[in-house]
Structure formats: C-alpha cells, structure tokens
Amino acid sequence: MTPIHDVVIVGAGPAGSSLAHFLARQGRDVLLIDKSPFPRDKTCGDGLTPRALAVLRTLGLLDRVAAAGCRINGIHLFTPDGLPVSAPIPSRGDLPRFIVVLPRYQLDDLLRRQALAAGAAYRDRVEALDVLRDGDRIVGVQARSAAGPLELRARHTVLATGASVALQERAKLLAGPPLFGRAARAYYEGLGQVSDYIEFHLESVPLPGYGWVFPISARAANVGAGYFVSRGQPPLRNSPRQVLDTFLANPLMARRVARATMNGPVKGYPLRFDFPTARLAFPGLLLVGEAAGLVNPLTGEGIDYALESAEVAAEALDEALQRGAAPEAVAARFTAAMRARFQRAFLTICRVRDFYFRPWLLNRAGRAARRHADFRTTLVNVCLGNIDPGQGISPKMLLRIAVG
Ligand SMILES: Cc1cc2nc3c(=O)[nH]c(=O)nc-3n(C[C@H](O)[C@H](O)[C@H](O)COP(=O)(O)OP(=O)(O)OC[C@H]3O[C@@H](n4cnc5c(N)ncnc54)[C@H](O)[C@@H]3O)c2cc1C
C-alpha cells in the first residue's frame, strides 16, 4: 500500500530543504523530492543577507556556510551617474554583521544534507506533475521518475518549486498571471578591484533594476544584472543577457572584465515577486519561498525569504500535526501568518521602488547619503532587506534628498 507521509515537500532549494530539516527535527515523517540530481546549480547572485544567515544559524549551518563562502563586510552602491556610496554592514539586533557569498551549487547541497541528517527522506530525479485531490483537499502529488509514474500521498503537501510555475499552472493554483523580474549572471576569475564589499550598480542598467559584483573569493566574483517590471508596465524588450552585456560595457566594468576570464556560461533565470497577490495555501497544500512569489521586488533577494517562510510553514505544520487540525484551518492560519510577517514590507517596497527609482532622484539620494552617515546606514539596511523602507526613510531624510 502507498505510505501516507506527514509531509511531502516538492523542491529541495533553500525553502524546501530547510522546511524538511525543521519538520524532521521534530520527528515528523517528511519526504523531500526534487526533479534535478543534486548537487545542482541554481542561477543566482549567491548573496546571503544577514537575515538569511540568521536562519542558517538556527539550522546549525552558519559556521560551515561562512567557512565555505566569501565573507563580506560592506556595500558599495553606485548611483546612476556612477558616484559610489560605501558603508559597512550595520549591526541590527542579533543578526550577523556580515554577508556571505556562496555559490548555490554548494549552499543548496549543504541545506539538503542537513535535512537528511535530521531524518528527512529524500528522492531526486522525481518531478511532480500535478497535485492529487480528494474532493476539495490536496492529498499529495502525481510525479514521474526514471522508474515510471508515482503517487506520493501526504497529510500535508508543500510546494517549494521556486520561480518555475509549470506545476502551479497545471494544477490551477495561481490566483492570476504571476509577476516576474529577469536576471542573468556569470562567474569571472581575475576580475580587477574585488574587495570584501559587495557592489550594487545603478548605472548602465534599466531601472528598477541593478547590476552587481558579488565576490566569491579575493579574485573571483559573481557578476550579473537584473530588472523588475511593475504590474501594468510593458515588459522590457531586452533579454537579461543584453542587459548584462550593456552593464559590462560601461567604462568602469569594461576595464575590470577586460583581463578576467569567464568561468562557465552566462545564465539567466526569472524571479517571481508577486507575493502580495499570490495564493499561499489550499486545504492540504502550502506554498513557500519563491513558489509563493517571495522575492524582494527591489533587490531580488529571495533566499532569506525562502528560509524565513520555511520557518513559518514549519510552525504551522508542526502545530497542525500535533492537533490533527483540519486542512482548511491550517491553510487559513498559514496564510494569515505569512501575510502578517511579509505583506506590509512587500507593499511598501513596491511603492518605494515605483516612486524612487528615477535616475535624478537616486543621484540626489546618493549625494545626500555620502554626506550623512545615518542615511547611508538606512540605504544599506534597505539594500539588505533589513528594514521596511517606509519606516526607515524619515521626513528629515526626504528633505536631505530634496536638497541633494
Ligand atoms: C540571477 C538571479 C540572481 C539572484 N540573486 C540572489 C541573491 O544574490 N541573493 C538572494 O537571496 N536571492 C537571489 N536570487 C533569488 C533566489 O535565487 C531565489 O529566490 C531562491 O532560490 C528561492 O529559493 P526556493 O527554495 O524558493 O526555490 P529554488 O531555489 O528555485 O528551488 C526550487 C527547487 O524546486 C525544484 N523543482 C521545481 N519544480 C519541480 C517539480 N515540478 N518537481 C520537483 N522539483 C521541482 C527545482 O529543481 C529546484 O531545485 C536571485 C535570482 C536570480 C534569478
């Protein structure tokens, strides 16, 4: 007879693997599946914010991640007219006071192994094709593996499938057309001027968007560019590859990449950031990480949200399994907890992005930030997703921007 797991999790990225770890650690019977063989690459900037590092600490992985990756102590932000604004990573509560850049090929495998070490069962090369339903309830997934079709049954099913929406489309789980940004990146060895600061570049890129240089060692970096489109705006004609090429052709970047070697191909991938309007749960099924549209619509960071949403889901599922709660009630409670945690910040970030991302305004803000340390710290906290920009940007700061 087909076993009924406590939880089946589809997708072994940061959201799925960390959730599998949290639940297995509580003694739950968890099956984690992924369509790709691991270790696998995931197109990303590879930057782990202090918030992401805080959850990795809870998972018992902070020291290993910090040892394997490149430790970053500050941020250089370049305004649209090329002026640098630099600041160290500010202290904020008990968040680590640094960033780590670690290629996803390594990070995701560390997370997956940590889930296995906690007792989660795992199968790769298994692709979920649709959900299994019993009336209004979702009771597992239909999948395929090399050995043939499979039915995986569970009390609770979780989709942690990232920006790929094929399964959600097939299973009719989308509330509306999802909203995507686009980005591309490449690894460069021998890049000039790599330091222990990451770089965000607002010059030579379409706005809202940015180019980045995220060091992975003293000589190598993940270099990329990405852009977002607001709902209702026409999509950009340029491909992510063209946007990256334009960014790399600006005089500052062209000098730096001239003598560098590219390691591997340029890769592009979408970023889904429609969390405020996305459906987050159905009776028997929860969505976490980027599958719930959880990517910062200003910075493109999604690993921190993936890990944090796994914490929210772990709490909801553990409580549900303990009390044998009805799937309808679990879906409602999880949705409420996710909205309470992320909704307001997302809506403000979208408003700030749509209002402030104009070259002249960003240039003025950059000049003001170079003169005022508290404003610099606010900008860095916004870049890191540490603060809700609506709360962080005070009327005094707006006056300073106006003065330029
Ligand atoms: C170019 C680029 C740069 C980025 N830079 C950063 C950055 O520097 N920092 C940051 O925090 N975020 C960054 N992001 C965002 C970040 O990569 C994602 O938000 C993050 O990976 C989301 O994690 P996740 O676990 O939700 O999904 P993913 O990491 O995408 O994992 C989803 C997993 O699900 C599996 N899967 C999908 N469908 C199925 C299926 N039907 N059956 C079985 N398995 C399935 C996939 O194989 C995959 O392993 C970037 C994104 C892009 C595109």
The ligand as an SDF file (V2000), in Angstrom:
LIG
                    3D

 53 58  0  0  0  0  0  0  0  0999 V2000
   20.0730   35.7970  -11.4850 C   0  0  0  0  0  0  0  0  0  0  0  0
   19.4830   35.7440  -10.0920 C   0  0  0  0  0  0  0  0  0  0  0  0
   20.1980   36.2820   -9.0330 C   0  0  0  0  0  0  0  0  0  0  0  0
   19.7090   36.1580   -7.7230 C   0  0  0  0  0  0  0  0  0  0  0  0
   20.4910   36.6090   -6.6890 N   0  0  0  0  0  0  0  0  0  0  0  0
   20.0900   36.4200   -5.4240 C   0  0  0  0  0  0  0  0  0  0  0  0
   20.9670   36.7370   -4.3360 C   0  0  0  0  0  0  0  0  0  0  0  0
   22.1170   37.1430   -4.5240 O   0  0  0  0  0  0  0  0  0  0  0  0
   20.5060   36.5580   -3.0650 N   0  0  0  0  0  0  0  0  0  0  0  0
   19.2510   36.0750   -2.8230 C   0  0  0  0  0  0  0  0  0  0  0  0
   18.8690   35.9590   -1.6420 O   0  0  0  0  0  0  0  0  0  0  0  0
   18.4200   35.7190   -3.8370 N   0  0  0  0  0  0  0  0  0  0  0  0
   18.8160   35.8530   -5.1300 C   0  0  0  0  0  0  0  0  0  0  0  0
   18.0030   35.4510   -6.1530 N   0  0  0  0  0  0  0  0  0  0  0  0
   16.7030   34.8180   -5.8350 C   0  0  0  0  0  0  0  0  0  0  0  0
   16.9180   33.3770   -5.3390 C   0  0  0  0  0  0  0  0  0  0  0  0
   17.7430   32.6810   -6.2490 O   0  0  0  0  0  0  0  0  0  0  0  0
   15.5900   32.6350   -5.1890 C   0  0  0  0  0  0  0  0  0  0  0  0
   14.6270   33.4870   -4.6600 O   0  0  0  0  0  0  0  0  0  0  0  0
   15.7330   31.4020   -4.2980 C   0  0  0  0  0  0  0  0  0  0  0  0
   16.4870   30.4190   -4.9510 O   0  0  0  0  0  0  0  0  0  0  0  0
   14.3610   30.8320   -3.9460 C   0  0  0  0  0  0  0  0  0  0  0  0
   14.5330   29.6340   -3.2140 O   0  0  0  0  0  0  0  0  0  0  0  0
   13.4140   28.4960   -3.2750 P   0  0  0  0  0  0  0  0  0  0  0  0
   13.8630   27.4060   -2.3800 O   0  0  0  0  0  0  0  0  0  0  0  0
   12.0920   29.0940   -3.0920 O   0  0  0  0  0  0  0  0  0  0  0  0
   13.4400   27.9690   -4.8050 O   0  0  0  0  0  0  0  0  0  0  0  0
   14.6690   27.3720   -5.7060 P   0  0  0  0  0  0  0  0  0  0  0  0
   15.9600   27.6720   -5.0920 O   0  0  0  0  0  0  0  0  0  0  0  0
   14.3890   27.8550   -7.0670 O   0  0  0  0  0  0  0  0  0  0  0  0
   14.4310   25.8190   -5.6110 O   0  0  0  0  0  0  0  0  0  0  0  0
   13.3170   25.2010   -6.2390 C   0  0  0  0  0  0  0  0  0  0  0  0
   13.6190   23.7270   -6.4400 C   0  0  0  0  0  0  0  0  0  0  0  0
   12.4160   23.0780   -6.8750 O   0  0  0  0  0  0  0  0  0  0  0  0
   12.7250   22.1120   -7.8740 C   0  0  0  0  0  0  0  0  0  0  0  0
   11.5020   21.9270   -8.6550 N   0  0  0  0  0  0  0  0  0  0  0  0
   10.8250   22.8540   -9.3750 C   0  0  0  0  0  0  0  0  0  0  0  0
    9.7090   22.2910   -9.9270 N   0  0  0  0  0  0  0  0  0  0  0  0
    9.6950   20.9990   -9.5350 C   0  0  0  0  0  0  0  0  0  0  0  0
    8.7900   19.9100   -9.7690 C   0  0  0  0  0  0  0  0  0  0  0  0
    7.6640   20.0660  -10.5060 N   0  0  0  0  0  0  0  0  0  0  0  0
    9.0820   18.7000   -9.2300 N   0  0  0  0  0  0  0  0  0  0  0  0
   10.2160   18.5260   -8.4820 C   0  0  0  0  0  0  0  0  0  0  0  0
   11.1030   19.5300   -8.2220 N   0  0  0  0  0  0  0  0  0  0  0  0
   10.8360   20.7540   -8.7320 C   0  0  0  0  0  0  0  0  0  0  0  0
   13.8810   22.7590   -8.6540 C   0  0  0  0  0  0  0  0  0  0  0  0
   14.6540   21.7630   -9.3180 O   0  0  0  0  0  0  0  0  0  0  0  0
   14.6690   23.4510   -7.5170 C   0  0  0  0  0  0  0  0  0  0  0  0
   15.6860   22.6240   -7.0040 O   0  0  0  0  0  0  0  0  0  0  0  0
   18.4520   35.5510   -7.4750 C   0  0  0  0  0  0  0  0  0  0  0  0
   17.7050   35.0410   -8.5490 C   0  0  0  0  0  0  0  0  0  0  0  0
   18.2120   35.1320   -9.8460 C   0  0  0  0  0  0  0  0  0  0  0  0
   17.4150   34.5550  -10.9820 C   0  0  0  0  0  0  0  0  0  0  0  0
  1  2  1  0
  2  3  1  0
  2 52  2  0
  3  4  2  0
  4  5  1  0
  4 50  1  0
  5  6  2  0
  6  7  1  0
  6 13  1  0
  7  8  2  0
  7  9  1  0
  9 10  1  0
 10 11  2  0
 10 12  1  0
 12 13  2  0
 13 14  1  0
 14 15  1  0
 14 50  1  0
 15 16  1  0
 16 17  1  0
 16 18  1  0
 18 19  1  0
 18 20  1  0
 20 21  1  0
 20 22  1  0
 22 23  1  0
 23 24  1  0
 24 25  2  0
 24 26  1  0
 24 27  1  0
 27 28  1  0
 28 29  2  0
 28 30  1  0
 28 31  1  0
 31 32  1  0
 32 33  1  0
 33 34  1  0
 33 48  1  0
 34 35  1  0
 35 36  1  0
 35 46  1  0
 36 37  1  0
 36 45  1  0
 37 38  2  0
 38 39  1  0
 39 40  1  0
 39 45  2  0
 40 41  1  0
 40 42  2  0
 42 43  1  0
 43 44  2  0
 44 45  1  0
 46 47  1  0
 46 48  1  0
 48 49  1  0
 50 51  2  0
 51 52  1  0
 52 53  1  0
M  END
$$$$
